Amino acid sequence: MAPHSALTVDDNAQLREVRSELDSVQHTLASDTGSLGLAREKSFALAHKIEQAELTGATLSRRISDKKKRVDKLATARKTLENNIAESRALLEKSMVARYALSMQPKLKLLLNQEEVSALSRNVAYFNYINATYESDIARLGAQLQERARTEEALKLESNSLQTLRFENDSELARLKQLHSDYRLLVDSIEQRMAHGNNRVEQLQDDERRVMTLVEKLVPTPAPAPTQIKFAELKGKLAWPANGTVTKAPGSALRAGGARWAGVIVEGPPGAEVKAIASGRVVFADWFRNLGKLLIIDHGDGFMTLYGNTAQLRKKPGETVLAGDTIATIGAGPEGQVPGVYFELRADGQPLDPRSWCAVH
């Protein structure tokens, strides 16, 4: 059996597609001064595809870890078999000696030379026991030798497969590193172009319109029952979605030279948990340009919270969440951005300052 390859043709095609699109955007940006919006749009799509390629790499790393465990387990099994085989050989040697000693006296002679019936019975039983033990030792040793041969073959295949996986992983990491470098140059070019004239204003307004359009398209949750606490009554009593300092105030840029957003950044290390600040229903959980993986919760009465720059989304659209439920984990974030979760609060589509609503850490 040939070693299993971790990267399929589709995986390699994914990286080639990203490379091709990145080259296309760079060409478009360099040749057409009126295509800034198009180039910027494609750059966000590229960021998403690079993220997907990173997920493929993460899957590959997990497979390497699992394969390593399998190799270690087989190596341990082989060592155990070697010990068992050594013991079986020693037992077989003893039974062979005993059997040889009995073979020097024919069974009939043993039977005829007995003076007492009890002694005769014991000798016959012993004779049969020695033969049975010998046959059992032979069978056990044969089975162990066969098992060792199978284990050796499996260990060889798994070791070769592990070596292939590691080689492909190294190649994948090198390709991703180059993609990140080229993408960074592309983003810098776009940012330089946006720095002139009205380009930046137009692009930032477009970013805001996209968020508004998304929020408007989401189906609102009915108002809570009279017995439930309304979201508006929780002002000033809500917990922040992550344990960290608010490092970006509303209206500031998330990263140097970037767009200005209505939300804040709650500082936190990548992988840290992001929690729902109140109960509600998840109405959006997907990748969104400039915010990475975005999750939106509808709390009723027109209130919604947005959680961006996440790595893993733990909830899906349509799911109900309670205050304090883990809904995602913090992502690494783009280069130049403060690490943490992007958090935004809106009422009837209009942004509110989260600092006046959240006070509990």
N, C-alpha and C positions, 0 to 999 in steps of 0.2 A: 504493500500500500504506500503510495507516495505521500509525503508530508503535506498537510493541509495548508494552503496559502491563506493568510489572513486578509490580504487586500484582493478583492475581486476586480474583474475588469471594470465594473461600474465604479468602484472606489477610485481607481486610477483615472477613469474618465472624468470623475468629479473634479479632481485637481486640474486636469487639462482644461476643463470648461472654465474654471475660475481664472486660470492663467490667460485663456483666450479673451475672456470678457474684460479682464483688467487691462490687457493691451489695447483692446478696442476703445475703452473709456479714455485711456491716456492719449490715443490718437485723436479721438473726437475733441478732447479738451484742447489739444495743441493746434488743431486745424480749423476749428470753427469757433469764433469768438461769441457767437450767439447761442452756443449750446451748453452754457454753464448749468442751467437747470437740469438738462438731460444727463450731463456727466455726473452731477451730484446725486441724482436719483439712482443712477446705475451704481454709484459708489456705495450707497447704502445696501443695495441688493448684494453687492460683492461682499460687504462686511458680513452679511447673513450667511453667504455661501462659505466664506472662510471659517465662520463659526461652526458650520455643519462639518467641514473638513476636520476641524479640531475635535469634534465629537467622535468622528471616525477614528481619529488617532487615540482618543481616550478609550474607545472600545478595544482597539488593538492592544493598548497597554494592559487592560483587564484580561484579555485573552492570554497575553504573555504571562501574567501573574498566575492565572489558572493552569496554564501549561506547565509552569515551573513547579507548582504544587503537585501536578500529576507525575512529573519526572522524579521529584523527591520521594513521592509515595512508592513509585515503582522501584527506586533504588533501595528503599527501606525493605520492601517486600523481597527483593533479590537477596539482601543480606540475611534476612530471616530464613529464606529457603536454603542458603548456603549452610547456615548453622544446623537446620533440620536435616539436611542431607548428610552432614558430617556425623550427626548422632545416629542416623539410620544406618550408615555404613558401619559404625562401631557395633550396633546391635546385630546387624547381619553377620558381622565377623564372628561374634560370640555364638550365634545360632549355627553357623557353619561348622565351628569347632565341635560343638555339642553333637551335631548331626553326624559329623565324621567319626566321632568316638563311638556312636551307636552303630554306625555302619560296619564297624569292625566285628560286630557280633550279629549274626543273622537273627531276624525276628523269631524264627522257629526255635533257635537254640535258647533264646531268652525265655521263651514260653515253657520249653521242656525241662529246663534246669530249676524251675521253681519248686520249692518244697511246700510252700503254703499258698493257699488260694489268694489271701490278701496281698501277699508280696507280688504274686502274678498280676493281679489287677492293677497295682500301683505301677509296675514296670510297663505294662501295656499303655496305661494312660500317659505316662511320661514319654514313652516313645512317640505316641500320637501328638502330644503337646509340642515336642521338639520339631517335628515335621511341620505342624501347623504354624508354629512361630517362624520357621524358616520361610515358608511360603508367604506369610503375611509381611515379613520384612522385605522380601523380594518385591512384592506388589507395591508396598509403600514407597520404597526407594525409586521404583520405576515411575510412579505417579509424580513424585517430587522432582525427578529429573525432567520429566515432560513439562511440568509447571515452570521450572526454571528456564527451560528453552523458550516457552511462551513469554515469560517475563522479560527475558533478554531481548527478544524480538520487539516487544512493545516498547521497552526502554529505548532501544535504538531508534525506532520510528519517532517516538515523542521527543527525543533529544534532537534529532534532525529537524523536526517541525519547529521546536523552540528556537533553534539557530536561525531558521528561515524567518520566523516571526520577528526576531530581534533585528535582523538585517533590514527587513521591510520597515520596521518601526523607525530605525535610524534614517532611512531614506525619506520616510514620510515627514519626520521632524525637520530634516534639511529643506525639503520642498516648502513646508509651511513657514519656516523661518524666512525664506526668500520671498514668499507671497506677502508676508506681513511687512517686510521691508519695502517692497514695491508699492503696496497699498498705502503705506505711510507717506511715500513720495507723492502718490496721487492725491491724497487728502490735503497735503501741504500745498499742492498746486491749486486745488480748488479753493482753499482758504485764501491764498494770495489773490486769486481772481475775485473772490467775494469782497476783498478789502477795498476795491476800487468802486467809486461812484455809488449807485443805488443798489448794486448787486446784493450786498449783505442785507439791507432792509427788506428787499423783495424776498430773499430766500428765508429769512427768519419769519416773515409774515406768513410765508407758505407753510413753514413748519407748524406754526400756531394753528393755521387753518386746518391742517391735516388732523391734529389732535381734536379740534372742535368737531370736525366732520365725523371722526370716529365716535366721539361721545354722543353726538346727535343720533347716530345710526343705532346705538344700542337700545334695546327694549327696556324701558324703566321698570323697576320693581314696584308693585303697589305699595301704598303707605302701610306701615305696620298697624296691627290691631290696637285698639285703644288701651289694652292691658300691657302692651309692650312699650318700652322706653323709646321715644323718638330720637333720631340721630341729633337733631338740633339741641336736645336737652343734655347732650354729652359734651358740649363745648367746654374746653378747659379741663376735662376729666379723662381724656383719651390717652392711651399709651402710644409712644412712637413705635413704628413698625420694626425697628432694630435698636439694639443697645449701642448707641454711639452718639457723638456730638453732631449737631446740625452744622455742617461746614459750608453750605451754600444757601444763601437766603433767596426768597422768591425774586425773580427778575434778574438774577445773575446768570452768568454763563457757567455751564457745567464743566467746561474745560477751556483752556486758553484759546481765544479766537473763535470759539464755538457759538452756538445759538443760545439765546437767553430764554429761560423757561419759567413758568409760573410756579413750579414746585421747588422742593429743596433736596439736598443730598444729606442723608443720614449716614454718617461715616460708619464703616464696618468692614471687617476682613472678608475676602472672597470665601464663600462657603458658609458664612454665618447665616442663621435662620432669619427669614423675613416673616413677620406675623401680621395677621389682619387686625386692624385697630378697632373694628366693631363687627357685629354680625351682618350678614348680607348674602348676596348671591353673586357668584363669579359670572361676569358677562363677556369677558374677553381674556384670553390667555394665549398669546402668540407673539411672534417677533414683530417689532414696529420700528420703522426707521428713526434713527437718532436716539432711540431709547432701548434698543436691544430687545430682550424678552420682556414683554409688558403684560401685567395682569391688572384687570380692572374689576372692582367690586362695587355693586350697586347696593346702597344701604337703605333705599326707599326715600320717599319724599323729595326726590331729585338730587340726593347726595350720592356722590361717587368718589372713590379713592383709587389712585393710580400708583402702581408699584413697578418701576422700570429698572433697567440695568441688573436683571437677575440672571442667575446661571441655570437653575433648575426650577421649573414650574411644578409645584406639588398639587395644584388644583386645576380642574378643567371647567370650561364654560358650562353653566347650568348647575354647578355644585353649590350647595349652601355651606357657608362657613360661619364660625362663631368667633367672637373676639378672642384673640390670643392664639388662634389656630395658625400653624405654620403653613404658609401658602407658597413659599419659594425660598431660594437661597441667593445670597449676594454674588454677583458676577465680578470678574476681574475688572471689567470696564475698559473703555478705549484709552489709548495712551494719552496722557495729559489730563485725565479726569480724576478727581478725588475718588478713591475707592469707597463704595457705599451704595445703598439703595436710593434710587430716585423716587421721591414721594410727592404726590400732588393730591390736593383735595378740591373738589368742585361741587357747586350747588347750582342746579339748573344750567349746567354747562359753563358757568363762570368760576374762575379760579378764586380760591380763598387762601389766606395765609395760614398754613398748618400750625405755625408757632402759637397762634391764639387758640387753637383747638387741642393740641397735644401738649401735655405737661408732665406726663408720668414716664419715668425710665425704670 
